[in-house]
Amino acid sequence: MRINKFLAEQGIASRRGADEIIAAGRVTVNGKTAVPGTEVSESDTVLLDGKTLSHKIKYEYYLLNKPKGYVCTVKDEKTERPRKTVMELLPAGAGRVFPVGRLDYDTEGLLILTNDGDLAYRLTAPQSEIPKTYLVRVEGAVTPVQLNRLRAGVEIEKGVVTKKCKINVIETDKAFTKLHVVLTEGKNREIRKMFETVGKQISLLKRIKVGELSLSGLDRGACRKLTSEEVFYLKNL
């Protein structure tokens, strides 16, 4: 398998993160510095920062109800004062896993963590078009015209237009509106930017489903292992 996939399955980083580690020259295969595209097998000796990596992998899968105030990275290295990461919410004894996709700092809800690189890629690849459902709360009412614009797709950045999506109002009054938004893509801060195009600011954003996998009463900040049935379901979405 390719070296970036090998590192992802070790739970060291996502494939994209693994590419950055490889580009930094931190990985060797049989004594030679690895490059993107390097192939490895069980007979190869792979070192990361001088430490040998095992070819034996035990996959782990966790479901987390992410609260606000946490970043979806293994380590926050982009600020002088590192922020809390979702890794701090994993149970004691959890293996070397990483977040599948990202929820931004102020977004709550369903987050999967695993060291299964194939599943992580499947759940996040744009071509998979796996539906993800979000609970959205905005101030004031949302008009039918605004809803139809959002459903049809809006330009959130120059040349960047969102795909068609499903949006249903579940509660509304003069003060606020709650909606369910179902996306099959995951652009950066996509839902927030969508609603900004129709003049609405989001006060609550929470992912509540991936496919039909839900938080199932999991408390905010709580984490549990996925069942074998749930893992099978995700692999066959």
Backbone as CSV, one residue per row, in Angstrom:
resi,resn,N_x,N_y,N_z,CA_x,CA_y,CA_z,C_x,C_y,C_z
1,MET,0.842,-1.194,0.000,0.000,0.000,0.000,0.878,1.245,0.000
2,ARG,0.288,2.373,-0.369,1.047,3.620,-0.384,1.347,4.077,1.042
3,ILE,2.472,4.787,1.167,2.951,5.171,2.487,1.968,6.086,3.219
4,ASN,1.257,6.963,2.500,0.308,7.843,3.199,-0.863,7.052,3.769
5,LYS,-1.303,6.013,3.044,-2.373,5.162,3.549,-1.878,4.369,4.766
6,PHE,-0.650,3.890,4.701,-0.072,3.150,5.825,-0.051,4.007,7.084
7,LEU,0.382,5.250,6.956,0.429,6.148,8.116,-0.968,6.452,8.639
8,ALA,-1.934,6.599,7.715,-3.314,6.863,8.135,-3.866,5.688,8.925
9,GLU,-3.568,4.491,8.479,-4.074,3.310,9.176,-3.393,3.105,10.525
10,GLN,-2.236,3.715,10.697,-1.578,3.679,12.001,-2.232,4.650,12.978
11,GLY,-3.138,5.498,12.462,-3.771,6.493,13.306,-2.890,7.703,13.569
12,ILE,-1.878,7.896,12.736,-0.950,9.005,12.927,-1.536,10.305,12.396
13,ALA,-2.235,10.225,11.284,-2.832,11.411,10.671,-3.758,10.953,9.561
14,SER,-4.552,11.896,9.045,-5.332,11.594,7.852,-4.363,11.436,6.683
15,ARG,-4.865,10.998,5.534,-3.964,10.855,4.377,-3.333,12.191,3.998
16,ARG,-4.128,13.253,4.067,-3.580,14.573,3.747,-2.514,14.962,4.759
17,GLY,-2.794,14.712,6.047,-1.804,15.004,7.074,-0.561,14.145,6.912
18,ALA,-0.766,12.881,6.496,0.366,11.985,6.269,1.252,12.497,5.138
19,ASP,0.623,13.049,4.094,1.405,13.613,2.985,2.316,14.735,3.475
20,GLU,1.820,15.541,4.408,2.630,16.634,4.953,3.798,16.092,5.765
21,ILE,3.542,15.030,6.542,4.598,14.403,7.334,5.673,13.826,6.414
22,ILE,5.247,13.186,5.337,6.183,12.594,4.374,7.007,13.686,3.702
23,ALA,6.335,14.769,3.294,7.029,15.875,2.618,8.072,16.514,3.523
24,ALA,7.849,16.441,4.835,8.800,17.019,5.789,10.018,16.119,6.011
25,GLY,10.038,14.942,5.369,11.186,14.046,5.471,11.269,13.275,6.775
26,ARG,10.135,13.133,7.452,10.134,12.487,8.767,9.983,10.971,8.700
27,VAL,9.745,10.445,7.497,9.471,9.008,7.353,10.554,8.355,6.503
28,THR,11.031,7.201,6.966,11.966,6.418,6.163,11.414,5.013,5.946
29,VAL,11.749,4.435,4.806,11.392,3.053,4.484,12.674,2.318,4.132
30,ASN,13.012,1.348,4.962,14.249,0.584,4.786,15.473,1.509,4.717
31,GLY,15.454,2.537,5.557,16.598,3.427,5.659,16.618,4.575,4.675
32,LYS,15.672,4.611,3.748,15.626,5.686,2.764,14.439,6.610,3.045
33,THR,14.653,7.904,2.867,13.582,8.868,3.101,12.428,8.619,2.131
34,ALA,11.233,8.466,2.673,10.059,8.186,1.848,9.649,9.422,1.063
35,VAL,9.028,9.179,-0.073,8.461,10.257,-0.898,7.001,9.904,-1.164
36,PRO,6.170,10.893,-1.535,4.777,10.567,-1.859,4.714,9.480,-2.931
37,GLY,3.888,8.487,-2.685,3.751,7.394,-3.640,4.602,6.184,-3.311
38,THR,5.501,6.299,-2.314,6.294,5.144,-1.900,5.371,4.000,-1.477
39,GLU,5.642,2.803,-1.984,4.855,1.627,-1.630,5.546,0.870,-0.503
40,VAL,4.739,0.363,0.437,5.297,-0.427,1.533,4.525,-1.739,1.672
41,SER,5.239,-2.754,2.148,4.617,-4.047,2.430,5.036,-4.486,3.822
42,GLU,4.549,-5.636,4.261,4.836,-6.101,5.621,6.312,-6.399,5.838
43,SER,7.064,-6.589,4.752,8.486,-6.902,4.893,9.352,-5.650,5.038
44,ASP,8.739,-4.468,4.856,9.494,-3.214,4.918,9.564,-2.680,6.350
45,THR,10.665,-2.005,6.659,10.832,-1.347,7.950,10.532,0.138,7.775
46,VAL,9.498,0.582,8.462,9.059,1.973,8.343,9.309,2.690,9.661
47,LEU,9.992,3.833,9.585,10.282,4.624,10.779,9.674,6.017,10.634
48,LEU,9.095,6.500,11.721,8.610,7.876,11.806,9.384,8.567,12.916
49,ASP,10.119,9.597,12.564,10.965,10.313,13.537,11.882,9.348,14.273
50,GLY,12.362,8.341,13.535,13.308,7.388,14.098,12.702,6.245,14.865
51,LYS,11.373,6.211,14.989,10.703,5.141,15.732,10.023,4.177,14.765
52,THR,10.212,2.883,14.996,9.661,1.863,14.108,8.149,1.748,14.267
53,LEU,7.460,1.658,13.146,6.009,1.480,13.142,5.675,0.024,12.845
54,SER,4.745,-0.516,13.598,4.336,-1.906,13.420,3.379,-2.042,12.245
55,HIS,3.434,-3.186,11.591,2.501,-3.464,10.492,1.195,-4.061,11.007
56,LYS,1.192,-4.433,12.284,-0.025,-5.014,12.860,-0.938,-3.882,13.323
57,ILE,-2.127,-3.843,12.773,-3.053,-2.740,13.059,-4.341,-3.281,13.662
58,LYS,-4.743,-2.690,14.761,-6.039,-2.996,15.357,-6.921,-1.767,15.174
59,TYR,-7.962,-1.931,14.362,-8.823,-0.789,14.070,-9.722,-0.463,15.263
60,GLU,-9.873,0.825,15.500,-10.762,1.307,16.556,-11.695,2.362,15.964
61,TYR,-12.925,2.400,16.494,-13.936,3.321,15.976,-14.691,3.931,17.154
62,TYR,-14.717,5.276,17.188,-15.398,5.973,18.281,-16.413,6.970,17.730
63,LEU,-17.463,7.166,18.498,-18.479,8.174,18.201,-18.437,9.199,19.324
64,LEU,-18.260,10.467,18.961,-18.141,11.551,19.931,-19.222,12.589,19.676
65,ASN,-19.831,13.081,20.762,-20.731,14.228,20.668,-19.891,15.456,21.012
66,LYS,-19.331,16.071,19.979,-18.390,17.180,20.174,-19.105,18.415,20.713
67,PRO,-18.588,19.009,21.777,-19.125,20.298,22.250,-18.409,21.452,21.552
68,LYS,-18.933,22.656,21.735,-18.221,23.837,21.262,-16.899,23.960,22.012
69,GLY,-15.977,24.707,21.423,-14.743,25.014,22.135,-13.647,23.981,21.983
70,TYR,-13.793,23.068,21.030,-12.758,22.067,20.748,-12.462,22.073,19.253
71,VAL,-11.201,21.845,18.903,-10.830,21.756,17.496,-10.657,20.290,17.108
72,CYS,-10.970,19.992,15.850,-10.921,18.609,15.357,-9.557,18.284,14.759
73,THR,-8.544,18.365,15.586,-7.201,17.992,15.182,-6.586,17.148,16.294
74,VAL,-5.544,16.405,15.948,-4.848,15.609,16.954,-4.101,16.526,17.910
75,LYS,-3.540,17.629,17.360,-2.819,18.604,18.182,-2.976,19.972,17.551
76,ASP,-3.273,20.982,18.350,-3.447,22.333,17.838,-2.089,23.036,17.824
77,GLU,-1.534,23.166,16.617,-0.196,23.746,16.491,-0.221,25.112,15.804
78,LYS,-1.417,25.652,15.557,-1.513,26.872,14.761,-1.716,28.138,15.593
79,THR,-1.712,28.003,16.893,-1.894,29.176,17.741,-0.833,29.195,18.840
80,GLU,-0.528,30.398,19.335,0.443,30.510,20.421,-0.086,29.858,21.686
81,ARG,-1.410,29.946,21.867,-2.041,29.294,23.004,-2.906,28.151,22.476
82,PRO,-2.370,26.935,22.460,-3.108,25.800,21.887,-4.497,25.655,22.498
83,ARG,-5.471,25.417,21.626,-6.842,25.206,22.067,-7.063,23.744,22.420
84,LYS,-8.147,23.462,23.109,-8.491,22.081,23.435,-8.825,21.330,22.161
85,THR,-8.421,20.062,22.086,-8.739,19.249,20.924,-9.684,18.121,21.323
86,VAL,-10.360,17.568,20.329,-11.303,16.482,20.594,-10.611,15.243,21.153
87,MET,-9.301,15.144,20.975,-8.571,13.982,21.497,-8.661,13.919,23.018
88,GLU,-8.847,15.060,23.661,-8.939,15.113,25.119,-10.229,14.487,25.633
89,LEU,-11.192,14.260,24.748,-12.487,13.707,25.149,-12.566,12.195,24.967
90,LEU,-11.522,11.600,24.414,-11.511,10.146,24.231,-11.333,9.438,25.567
91,PRO,-11.890,8.234,25.693,-11.734,7.498,26.950,-10.297,7.049,27.165
92,ALA,-9.942,6.814,28.410,-8.604,6.311,28.727,-8.401,4.969,28.027
93,GLY,-7.219,4.785,27.470,-6.928,3.527,26.795,-7.249,3.525,25.319
94,ALA,-7.817,4.628,24.814,-8.109,4.703,23.379,-6.809,4.669,22.594
95,GLY,-6.852,4.036,21.434,-5.662,3.921,20.602,-5.359,5.200,19.851
96,ARG,-4.491,5.066,18.868,-4.029,6.214,18.086,-5.005,6.459,16.946
97,VAL,-6.057,7.182,17.225,-7.083,7.458,16.224,-7.048,8.938,15.840
98,PHE,-7.805,9.295,14.804,-7.864,10.691,14.367,-9.286,11.024,13.942
99,PRO,-9.657,12.304,13.943,-11.021,12.688,13.559,-11.263,12.468,12.077
100,VAL,-12.466,12.011,11.755,-12.874,11.841,10.360,-13.591,13.116,9.924
101,GLY,-12.942,13.914,9.100,-13.506,15.204,8.739,-13.386,16.162,9.911
102,ARG,-14.024,17.344,9.757,-13.892,18.352,10.808,-15.214,19.064,11.066
103,LEU,-15.408,19.372,12.324,-16.440,20.321,12.746,-15.688,21.517,13.286
104,ASP,-16.086,22.721,12.892,-15.306,23.871,13.321,-15.457,24.120,14.825
105,TYR,-14.672,25.039,15.316,-14.538,25.315,16.754,-15.889,25.541,17.429
106,ASP,-16.800,26.239,16.748,-18.092,26.595,17.338,-19.219,25.647,16.950
107,THR,-18.899,24.578,16.242,-19.920,23.614,15.816,-19.908,22.393,16.725
108,GLU,-21.085,21.892,17.030,-21.232,20.737,17.920,-21.599,19.489,17.118
109,GLY,-21.642,18.361,17.843,-22.311,17.203,17.295,-21.456,16.014,16.930
110,LEU,-22.003,15.215,16.029,-21.500,13.883,15.721,-20.150,13.936,15.024
111,LEU,-19.175,13.271,15.638,-17.839,13.174,15.066,-17.345,11.745,15.241
112,ILE,-16.847,11.168,14.164,-16.280,9.824,14.207,-14.767,9.938,14.275
113,LEU,-14.154,9.109,15.110,-12.699,9.038,15.202,-12.283,7.591,14.992
114,THR,-11.253,7.369,14.192,-10.818,6.014,13.890,-9.387,6.035,13.384
115,ASN,-8.790,4.850,13.283,-7.509,4.707,12.601,-7.681,3.904,11.305
116,ASP,-8.918,3.723,10.888,-9.238,3.016,9.648,-9.219,4.030,8.501
117,GLY,-8.101,4.108,7.814,-7.939,5.094,6.763,-8.909,4.928,5.617
118,ASP,-9.226,3.678,5.259,-10.160,3.441,4.156,-11.548,3.973,4.492
119,LEU,-12.011,3.717,5.718,-13.331,4.209,6.105,-13.332,5.736,6.174
120,ALA,-12.283,6.313,6.731,-12.205,7.773,6.819,-12.266,8.396,5.433
121,TYR,-11.550,7.814,4.489,-11.559,8.343,3.120,-12.947,8.214,2.504
122,ARG,-13.573,7.078,2.719,-14.905,6.855,2.154,-15.923,7.860,2.699
123,LEU,-15.845,8.157,3.979,-16.817,9.050,4.598,-16.604,10.512,4.219
124,THR,-15.403,10.862,3.789,-15.105,12.269,3.509,-14.910,12.569,2.026
125,ALA,-14.716,11.570,1.195,-14.481,11.814,-0.231,-15.714,12.429,-0.882
126,PRO,-15.565,13.514,-1.636,-16.721,14.179,-2.258,-17.553,13.247,-3.129
127,GLN,-16.885,12.317,-3.819,-17.630,11.433,-4.719,-18.520,10.440,-3.987
128,SER,-18.284,10.247,-2.685,-19.130,9.325,-1.920,-20.529,9.895,-1.701
129,GLU,-20.631,11.227,-1.619,-21.912,11.921,-1.434,-22.735,11.331,-0.287
130,ILE,-22.065,11.082,0.833,-22.756,10.537,2.008,-23.507,11.669,2.709
131,PRO,-24.814,11.513,2.930,-25.599,12.597,3.541,-25.252,12.803,5.013
132,LYS,-25.121,14.060,5.374,-24.868,14.444,6.766,-25.925,15.466,7.159
133,THR,-26.597,15.211,8.286,-27.714,16.047,8.711,-27.293,16.956,9.857
134,TYR,-27.670,18.227,9.744,-27.313,19.235,10.746,-28.573,19.896,11.306
135,LEU,-28.537,20.178,12.602,-29.548,21.013,13.232,-29.021,22.438,13.216
136,VAL,-29.817,23.348,12.638,-29.406,24.739,12.493,-30.438,25.636,13.164
137,ARG,-29.958,26.595,13.921,-30.849,27.613,14.494,-30.369,28.980,14.048
138,VAL,-31.313,29.786,13.498,-31.002,31.147,13.088,-31.979,32.102,13.757
139,GLU,-31.582,33.328,13.874,-32.453,34.327,14.477,-33.542,34.743,13.490
140,GLY,-34.762,34.903,13.972,-35.870,35.361,13.147,-36.412,34.287,12.223
141,ALA,-37.305,34.698,11.340,-37.940,33.769,10.400,-37.097,33.632,9.137
142,VAL,-37.273,32.499,8.452,-36.649,32.265,7.153,-37.774,32.148,6.135
143,THR,-37.740,32.963,5.113,-38.837,33.001,4.149,-38.744,31.848,3.157
144,PRO,-39.862,31.499,2.515,-39.833,30.473,1.464,-38.850,30.804,0.344
145,VAL,-38.742,32.082,0.001,-37.798,32.484,-1.047,-36.361,32.183,-0.620
146,GLN,-36.029,32.507,0.625,-34.679,32.227,1.138,-34.407,30.729,1.173
147,LEU,-35.388,29.952,1.605,-35.227,28.495,1.658,-34.975,27.914,0.271
148,ASN,-35.742,28.363,-0.697,-35.587,27.843,-2.053,-34.229,28.197,-2.645
149,ARG,-33.734,29.393,-2.328,-32.394,29.768,-2.777,-31.344,28.815,-2.207
150,LEU,-31.451,28.552,-0.902,-30.485,27.672,-0.243,-30.568,26.254,-0.776
151,ARG,-31.774,25.760,-1.002,-31.955,24.398,-1.505,-31.374,24.225,-2.906
152,ALA,-31.463,25.275,-3.711,-31.014,25.192,-5.101,-29.499,25.314,-5.241
153,GLY,-28.842,25.849,-4.205,-27.405,26.075,-4.265,-27.095,27.549,-4.376
154,VAL,-26.150,28.020,-3.568,-25.780,29.437,-3.559,-24.263,29.569,-3.683
155,GLU,-23.832,30.732,-4.156,-22.405,31.007,-4.279,-21.893,31.506,-2.929
156,ILE,-21.038,30.707,-2.282,-20.538,31.067,-0.956,-19.181,31.758,-1.015
157,GLU,-18.494,31.589,-2.106,-17.249,32.286,-2.395,-17.207,32.497,-3.895
158,LYS,-16.325,33.340,-4.367,-16.257,33.596,-5.799,-15.993,32.301,-6.557
159,GLY,-16.959,31.900,-7.370,-16.819,30.691,-8.174,-17.127,29.403,-7.442
160,VAL,-17.497,29.477,-6.167,-17.796,28.274,-5.375,-19.291,28.245,-5.079
161,VAL,-19.991,27.298,-5.697,-21.432,27.178,-5.540,-21.756,25.860,-4.849
162,THR,-22.626,25.909,-3.862,-22.997,24.693,-3.138,-23.912,23.817,-3.981
163,LYS,-23.899,22.526,-3.691,-24.803,21.600,-4.361,-26.226,21.781,-3.835
164,LYS,-27.178,21.243,-4.584,-28.547,21.228,-4.090,-28.583,20.452,-2.780
165,CYS,-29.448,20.862,-1.871,-29.521,20.188,-0.580,-30.962,20.164,-0.084
166,LYS,-31.179,19.370,0.945,-32.498,19.282,1.563,-32.522,20.163,2.812
167,ILE,-33.550,20.992,2.939,-33.713,21.830,4.127,-35.180,21.791,4.545
168,ASN,-35.413,21.453,5.810,-36.767,21.440,6.353,-36.837,22.268,7.622
169,VAL,-37.860,23.108,7.722,-38.090,23.880,8.941,-38.772,22.966,9.951
170,ILE,-38.216,22.892,11.162,-38.810,22.021,12.179,-39.454,22.810,13.321
171,GLU,-39.094,24.091,13.442,-39.698,24.937,14.483,-39.432,26.398,14.134
172,THR,-40.429,27.237,14.305,-40.214,28.643,13.995,-41.180,29.544,14.756
173,ASP,-40.729,30.735,15.072,-41.578,31.813,15.565,-40.889,33.121,15.187
174,LYS,-41.313,34.225,15.728,-40.724,35.508,15.340,-39.283,35.655,15.810
175,ALA,-38.930,34.914,16.876,-37.599,35.063,17.464,-36.530,34.221,16.774
176,PHE,-36.882,33.013,16.350,-35.874,32.115,15.783,-36.532,31.077,14.875
177,THR,-35.675,30.388,14.110,-36.108,29.272,13.271,-35.115,28.134,13.431
178,LYS,-35.627,26.924,13.630,-34.783,25.732,13.651,-35.039,24.939,12.374
179,LEU,-33.952,24.438,11.803,-34.063,23.700,10.550,-33.176,22.461,10.586
180,HIS,-33.532,21.485,9.750,-32.651,20.368,9.462,-32.087,20.579,8.058
181,VAL,-30.772,20.545,7.942,-30.093,20.722,6.663,-29.312,19.452,6.361
182,VAL,-29.532,18.880,5.182,-28.846,17.651,4.782,-27.914,17.959,3.612
183,LEU,-26.617,17.777,3.836,-25.604,18.023,2.806,-24.955,16.720,2.370
184,THR,-24.455,16.702,1.142,-23.684,15.553,0.653,-22.264,15.979,0.291
185,GLU,-21.858,17.157,0.780,-20.495,17.630,0.593,-20.056,18.293,1.892
186,GLY,-18.812,18.715,1.950,-18.333,19.263,3.217,-17.327,20.377,3.048
187,LYS,-17.727,21.427,2.371,-16.817,22.568,2.211,-16.629,23.279,3.553
188,ASN,-15.514,23.995,3.686,-15.186,24.677,4.934,-16.261,25.687,5.318
189,ARG,-16.829,25.522,6.518,-17.855,26.419,7.063,-19.015,26.626,6.084
190,GLU,-19.342,25.568,5.376,-20.307,25.669,4.284,-21.678,26.167,4.728
191,ILE,-22.244,25.577,5.783,-23.596,25.956,6.186,-23.634,27.392,6.686
192,ARG,-22.646,27.793,7.448,-22.607,29.180,7.933,-22.568,30.159,6.755
193,LYS,-21.736,29.852,5.773,-21.629,30.728,4.611,-22.912,30.724,3.785
194,MET,-23.567,29.565,3.688,-24.836,29.483,2.954,-25.862,30.453,3.530
195,PHE,-26.031,30.387,4.834,-27.054,31.229,5.462,-26.673,32.701,5.437
196,GLU,-25.384,32.986,5.437,-24.951,34.382,5.323,-25.375,34.982,3.986
197,THR,-25.445,34.156,2.930,-25.833,34.677,1.609,-27.282,35.140,1.580
198,VAL,-28.099,34.662,2.536,-29.496,35.127,2.598,-29.726,36.009,3.824
199,GLY,-28.619,36.518,4.372,-28.713,37.485,5.460,-29.021,36.896,6.819
200,LYS,-28.693,35.625,7.044,-28.995,34.976,8.314,-27.711,34.517,9.013
201,GLN,-27.636,34.813,10.314,-26.515,34.375,11.127,-26.938,33.163,11.954
202,ILE,-26.086,32.169,12.004,-26.388,30.944,12.737,-25.998,31.096,14.203
203,SER,-26.914,30.747,15.092,-26.627,30.792,16.527,-26.361,29.404,17.098
204,LEU,-26.769,28.375,16.379,-26.490,26.989,16.789,-26.309,26.152,15.543
205,LEU,-25.232,25.362,15.517,-24.980,24.435,14.414,-24.492,23.121,15.013
206,LYS,-25.246,22.064,14.751,-24.929,20.764,15.349,-25.162,19.655,14.326
207,ARG,-24.145,18.832,14.087,-24.326,17.663,13.214,-24.992,16.562,14.026
208,ILE,-26.105,16.058,13.520,-26.855,15.067,14.285,-26.882,13.683,13.629
209,LYS,-26.500,13.607,12.335,-26.490,12.303,11.671,-25.412,12.243,10.591
210,VAL,-24.852,11.041,10.413,-24.071,10.691,9.229,-24.785,9.501,8.632
211,GLY,-25.386,9.679,7.456,-26.316,8.660,6.970,-27.453,8.562,7.968
212,GLU,-27.693,7.355,8.491,-28.703,7.172,9.537,-28.075,6.946,10.907
213,LEU,-26.747,7.044,10.986,-26.070,6.940,12.278,-26.271,8.237,13.041
214,SER,-26.823,8.143,14.239,-27.115,9.348,15.025,-26.371,9.321,16.353
215,LEU,-26.521,10.390,17.108,-25.870,10.485,18.418,-26.519,9.576,19.455
216,SER,-27.734,9.134,19.188,-28.414,8.122,20.016,-28.397,8.453,21.509
217,GLY,-28.700,9.697,21.848,-28.774,10.070,23.255,-27.439,10.276,23.927
218,LEU,-26.368,10.299,23.157,-25.033,10.511,23.722,-24.915,11.948,24.230
219,ASP,-24.554,12.117,25.490,-24.465,13.447,26.083,-23.375,14.284,25.420
220,ARG,-23.538,15.597,25.476,-22.529,16.501,24.935,-21.193,16.248,25.628
221,GLY,-20.149,16.042,24.825,-18.817,15.787,25.360,-18.535,14.322,25.636
222,ALA,-19.565,13.478,25.510,-19.394,12.040,25.776,-18.929,11.313,24.523
223,CYS,-18.310,10.157,24.742,-17.741,9.370,23.648,-17.966,7.891,23.933
224,ARG,-18.200,7.117,22.889,-18.341,5.664,23.041,-17.789,4.969,21.804
225,LYS,-17.526,3.675,21.935,-17.101,2.890,20.779,-18.303,2.597,19.881
226,LEU,-18.067,2.598,18.590,-19.109,2.167,17.667,-19.290,0.664,17.785
227,THR,-20.530,0.203,17.613,-20.785,-1.232,17.611,-20.340,-1.821,16.278
228,SER,-20.184,-3.127,16.238,-19.796,-3.790,14.986,-20.854,-3.568,13.910
229,GLU,-22.121,-3.505,14.317,-23.201,-3.254,13.350,-23.084,-1.843,12.768
230,GLU,-22.732,-0.871,13.605,-22.585,0.505,13.132,-21.399,0.636,12.186
231,VAL,-20.303,-0.054,12.504,-19.136,-0.024,11.625,-19.484,-0.643,10.274
232,PHE,-20.188,-1.761,10.306,-20.614,-2.422,9.054,-21.478,-1.480,8.242
233,TYR,-22.398,-0.796,8.908,-23.294,0.140,8.222,-22.486,1.245,7.533
234,LEU,-21.550,1.854,8.250,-20.752,2.948,7.680,-19.916,2.476,6.494
235,LYS,-19.402,1.266,6.580,-18.572,0.749,5.476,-19.402,0.433,4.236
236,ASN,-20.711,0.329,4.421,-21.571,-0.030,3.290,-22.539,1.081,2.895
237,LEU,-22.286,2.295,3.388,-23.131,3.428,3.012,-23.058,3.677,1.514
